[in-house]
Amino acid sequence: MSIPSRRPLGRTGVEISPIGLGCMGMSDFYGKADDDASIALLNHALDAGVNFFDTADMYGPWTNEELVGRGLRPRRDEAVIATKFGVKRDASGGWLGIDGSPAYVRACCDASLKRLGVDTIDLYYQHRVDPSTPIEDTVGAMAELVAAGKVRFLGLSEATPDQIRRAHAVHPITALQTEYSLWSREPEEALLDTCRELGITFVAYSPLGRGFLTGAITSPDDFAPDDFRRNNPRFKGENFQRNLDLVRAVKSMAADKGVTPAQLALAWLLHQGEHVVAIPGTTKVSRFDENQAARAVTLSATELAFLDENLPVGAAKGGRY
């Protein structure tokens, strides 16, 4: 049975696409992109019935929110827009650290609203937890944004189960965003269960292993000179070659089922629970359509067991960052 076209967003009563669209790569990290093509893709996604779009203030930096706003504003009522704050970069893209102070929360929200050109942010995440600011203080300031009508729902990204519980005690957390895929299965150790228990949607970013699980990447030379994956531990040297072995298992099963490796990887993820959604990123309509077709891919218990055996927790070589 295929996956329905909507899944609940936490306990809000809002429903979102089980496979949304991550917009980061339209502006940053994966080489040069085309704004006009990206806006066309955003409209194509809306036409296809997809309503969940993910950005952040640090993508670009700052330019991705502007792009997403230009693309979605004319059809605002059709889109659930998620953005994030907390990772600081300078104008040249340099990293300046993490800030979860209440004053920074408020300033970032106002700036994101202006860049997006919307009155309200649907889902506002703390992008990374600030170790120098109690999460209760950060979420308390985020809750004030909800009370002011600037934000509808709150989220966290890359938070621990304890941090999630502490935040949830201050204000309901609607979504947790964390990397999760067949080669990044660490959330299965506690995060998925914590989210299920608290009624929190788990939003999987990089669900295709930063493109590796598509099977299209066979050499580090496949990356553009400014693609950040050139310096990612999983894409370098011996790690790269060992990780290719994991992809072979995905490609083998996909071929047997008559689907693409990307569709198999996304289908596997959606089989991990009704509270799980994915936000694969792309700049191409063809890849978007391919990803969306993963909802029609069903996996038997035997097939799921095969993937568990061949791509277990911790199988990927090298750190995620």
Legacy VTK file of the C-alpha trace (Angstrom):
# vtk DataFile Version 3.0
C-alpha trace
ASCII
DATASET POLYDATA
POINTS 321 float
0.000 0.000 0.000
1.394 3.408 -0.941
2.028 6.197 1.561
-0.857 8.732 1.812
-0.287 12.228 0.464
-0.305 13.804 3.934
1.010 13.049 7.407
0.210 14.918 10.647
2.475 17.773 11.703
2.821 16.944 15.370
-0.439 17.409 17.221
-1.306 20.668 15.497
-4.068 19.403 13.228
-2.044 20.572 10.219
-1.059 17.960 7.658
2.090 18.032 5.544
3.602 16.140 2.651
5.464 13.006 3.775
8.158 13.985 1.271
8.643 17.727 1.363
11.310 19.855 -0.300
14.579 20.916 1.285
15.594 24.219 -0.288
19.161 24.697 1.014
20.867 23.489 -2.162
19.077 26.143 -4.196
21.412 28.726 -2.655
24.345 27.125 -0.873
26.787 24.265 -0.269
26.253 22.144 -3.406
27.648 24.389 -6.106
26.073 26.991 -8.349
22.280 27.062 -8.703
19.775 28.940 -10.851
17.220 31.125 -9.034
14.723 31.112 -11.893
14.871 27.329 -12.136
14.488 27.061 -8.361
11.379 29.243 -8.339
9.962 27.153 -11.162
10.641 24.052 -9.071
8.869 25.549 -6.049
5.793 26.150 -8.184
6.054 22.679 -9.700
6.095 21.256 -6.174
2.945 23.167 -5.262
1.269 22.002 -8.469
2.162 18.425 -7.474
0.423 18.871 -4.120
3.558 19.175 -1.995
3.107 21.722 0.772
6.138 21.381 3.094
9.191 23.558 2.381
12.348 23.895 4.445
14.846 26.760 4.585
17.020 28.558 7.182
18.472 32.001 7.704
22.039 30.662 7.431
21.535 29.192 3.954
23.200 31.541 1.526
23.661 33.056 4.045
20.244 34.760 4.121
19.557 34.518 0.404
17.701 31.198 0.512
14.898 32.656 2.617
14.540 35.473 0.103
14.392 32.980 -2.760
11.866 30.733 -1.030
9.776 33.764 -0.151
9.698 34.967 -3.765
8.704 31.532 -4.951
6.004 30.760 -2.396
4.501 34.141 -1.501
2.095 34.277 -4.447
0.621 30.956 -3.262
1.196 31.405 0.459
-1.941 29.563 1.556
-0.737 26.372 -0.163
2.599 26.217 1.664
3.782 25.237 5.124
7.063 27.140 5.432
9.714 26.051 7.922
12.822 28.069 8.672
15.512 28.076 11.324
17.721 30.364 13.402
20.723 29.913 15.647
23.733 29.213 13.393
25.593 32.469 12.801
27.538 33.224 9.616
29.117 36.375 8.256
28.411 37.909 4.863
31.144 35.835 3.226
29.683 32.606 4.624
32.158 32.175 7.470
31.001 30.421 10.638
30.543 32.592 13.729
29.071 30.106 16.186
25.693 29.276 17.701
23.396 31.694 19.517
20.197 30.781 21.322
19.899 33.890 23.488
16.380 35.331 23.755
17.386 38.628 22.160
18.907 36.798 19.211
15.793 34.651 18.831
13.601 37.722 18.525
15.929 39.533 16.129
16.292 36.491 13.876
12.551 35.946 13.655
11.909 39.530 12.570
14.679 39.289 9.976
13.354 35.989 8.604
9.827 37.330 8.344
11.152 40.265 6.331
13.255 38.109 4.007
10.455 35.611 3.442
7.953 38.432 3.008
5.298 36.680 5.104
3.335 37.636 8.197
3.827 34.333 10.004
6.370 31.513 9.960
4.587 28.171 10.091
7.379 26.173 11.756
10.316 27.873 13.464
13.284 25.724 14.467
16.256 26.297 16.699
18.856 25.116 14.168
21.361 23.959 16.775
21.117 23.987 20.548
23.283 26.678 22.107
25.366 25.093 24.897
25.788 28.477 26.591
22.051 29.260 26.818
19.594 27.038 28.739
17.190 25.566 26.236
14.343 26.673 28.503
15.352 30.302 27.893
15.587 29.834 24.136
12.238 28.065 23.852
10.670 30.577 26.219
11.608 33.334 23.769
10.338 31.221 20.862
7.040 30.767 22.714
6.721 34.544 22.918
6.870 34.617 19.120
3.920 32.224 19.003
1.976 34.437 21.412
2.764 37.448 19.221
1.451 35.693 16.112
4.816 35.712 14.366
5.225 31.931 14.513
2.681 29.108 14.522
4.669 26.091 15.697
8.075 25.401 17.244
10.786 22.943 16.319
14.294 21.857 17.254
17.115 20.504 15.121
19.813 18.031 16.176
18.628 18.046 19.799
19.050 15.187 22.284
16.104 13.390 23.921
16.767 15.239 27.181
16.871 18.608 25.430
13.643 17.791 23.619
11.879 16.931 26.866
13.112 20.069 28.590
12.011 22.212 25.669
8.663 20.460 25.391
7.977 21.235 29.061
8.226 24.955 28.276
6.139 24.939 25.085
4.924 22.092 22.852
7.552 21.111 20.308
5.926 20.207 17.007
8.887 18.892 15.004
12.428 17.663 15.415
14.726 17.892 12.406
17.765 15.620 12.347
19.808 13.836 9.712
18.359 10.373 9.108
18.830 7.924 6.278
19.979 4.404 5.551
23.541 5.503 6.262
22.732 7.782 9.246
20.530 5.637 11.476
21.553 7.021 14.858
18.081 8.524 15.537
16.788 4.970 15.982
18.716 4.702 19.247
16.343 7.062 21.128
15.174 10.062 19.118
12.451 8.343 17.086
10.869 6.857 20.189
11.047 10.174 22.060
9.286 11.959 19.217
6.653 9.223 18.927
5.945 9.396 22.664
5.588 13.192 22.704
3.622 13.495 19.466
6.461 15.235 17.653
6.997 14.886 13.906
10.475 13.659 13.009
11.748 15.555 9.946
14.613 13.710 8.267
17.077 15.941 6.483
19.655 14.512 4.068
17.437 11.431 3.668
19.465 10.422 0.609
22.806 10.642 2.397
23.677 13.980 0.761
23.060 12.324 -2.600
25.224 9.276 -1.936
22.288 6.869 -1.685
21.108 7.790 -5.167
23.961 5.717 -6.592
24.888 8.570 -8.917
28.059 9.501 -7.020
30.940 7.181 -7.845
33.989 9.418 -7.294
34.908 12.545 -5.298
35.574 14.083 -8.713
31.811 14.088 -9.290
31.557 17.151 -7.018
31.884 20.760 -8.143
34.959 22.579 -6.777
32.837 24.527 -4.265
30.717 21.532 -3.162
31.155 21.102 0.590
31.069 17.314 0.239
34.653 17.429 -1.046
35.693 18.046 2.563
33.118 15.838 4.266
34.745 12.832 5.999
32.322 10.342 4.449
33.257 11.414 0.934
37.026 11.274 1.325
39.663 8.611 0.757
39.114 5.158 2.176
35.787 6.146 3.720
34.389 6.955 0.283
35.306 3.566 -1.108
33.958 1.675 1.896
30.697 3.616 1.784
30.254 2.675 -1.868
29.816 -0.905 -0.662
26.725 0.177 1.301
25.208 1.772 -1.769
25.637 -1.427 -3.767
23.102 -3.169 -1.511
20.609 -0.355 -2.088
21.191 -0.411 -5.848
20.793 -4.185 -5.955
17.412 -4.196 -4.209
16.213 -1.174 -6.173
17.031 -2.932 -9.437
15.140 -6.035 -8.318
12.075 -3.893 -7.490
12.250 -1.785 -10.642
12.706 1.475 -8.718
15.604 3.896 -8.337
17.986 3.757 -5.358
16.668 7.151 -4.221
13.085 5.901 -4.249
14.054 2.830 -2.246
15.927 4.916 0.340
13.001 7.318 0.760
10.454 4.508 0.918
12.509 2.823 3.645
12.503 6.022 5.661
8.737 6.506 5.377
8.280 2.932 6.608
9.958 3.867 9.907
6.818 5.400 11.363
3.836 7.599 10.559
5.495 10.430 12.480
8.465 10.462 10.080
8.687 12.762 7.044
11.580 13.540 4.699
12.859 16.722 3.079
15.191 15.687 0.255
16.722 18.643 -1.515
17.064 19.091 -5.242
17.193 21.797 -7.876
15.816 19.620 -10.682
12.179 18.908 -11.530
13.075 15.401 -12.710
14.697 14.522 -9.377
11.779 16.040 -7.477
9.322 13.879 -9.414
11.500 10.813 -8.861
11.563 11.460 -5.119
7.819 11.967 -4.879
7.198 8.637 -6.613
8.820 6.922 -3.616
5.462 7.116 -1.830
4.216 4.338 -4.091
7.068 1.961 -3.169
6.126 -0.692 -0.629
8.612 -2.779 1.319
7.976 -6.219 2.771
9.262 -7.382 6.145
11.867 -9.448 4.315
13.062 -6.443 2.317
13.253 -4.274 5.428
15.264 -7.005 7.151
17.676 -7.121 4.192
18.311 -3.391 4.493
18.717 -3.678 8.270
21.326 -6.358 7.779
23.271 -4.596 5.040
23.044 -1.021 6.321
22.867 -1.270 10.127
23.284 1.605 12.588
26.867 2.843 12.399
27.658 1.187 9.068
28.735 4.385 7.294
32.402 5.261 7.619
33.384 8.785 8.646
31.695 11.526 10.605
28.594 13.320 9.354
30.425 16.659 9.492
LINES 1 322
321 0 1 2 3 4 5 6 7 8 9 10 11 12 13 14 15 16 17 18 19 20 21 22 23 24 25 26 27 28 29 30 31 32 33 34 35 36 37 38 39 40 41 42 43 44 45 46 47 48 49 50 51 52 53 54 55 56 57 58 59 60 61 62 63 64 65 66 67 68 69 70 71 72 73 74 75 76 77 78 79 80 81 82 83 84 85 86 87 88 89 90 91 92 93 94 95 96 97 98 99 100 101 102 103 104 105 106 107 108 109 110 111 112 113 114 115 116 117 118 119 120 121 122 123 124 125 126 127 128 129 130 131 132 133 134 135 136 137 138 139 140 141 142 143 144 145 146 147 148 149 150 151 152 153 154 155 156 157 158 159 160 161 162 163 164 165 166 167 168 169 170 171 172 173 174 175 176 177 178 179 180 181 182 183 184 185 186 187 188 189 190 191 192 193 194 195 196 197 198 199 200 201 202 203 204 205 206 207 208 209 210 211 212 213 214 215 216 217 218 219 220 221 222 223 224 225 226 227 228 229 230 231 232 233 234 235 236 237 238 239 240 241 242 243 244 245 246 247 248 249 250 251 252 253 254 255 256 257 258 259 260 261 262 263 264 265 266 267 268 269 270 271 272 273 274 275 276 277 278 279 280 281 282 283 284 285 286 287 288 289 290 291 292 293 294 295 296 297 298 299 300 301 302 303 304 305 306 307 308 309 310 311 312 313 314 315 316 317 318 319 320
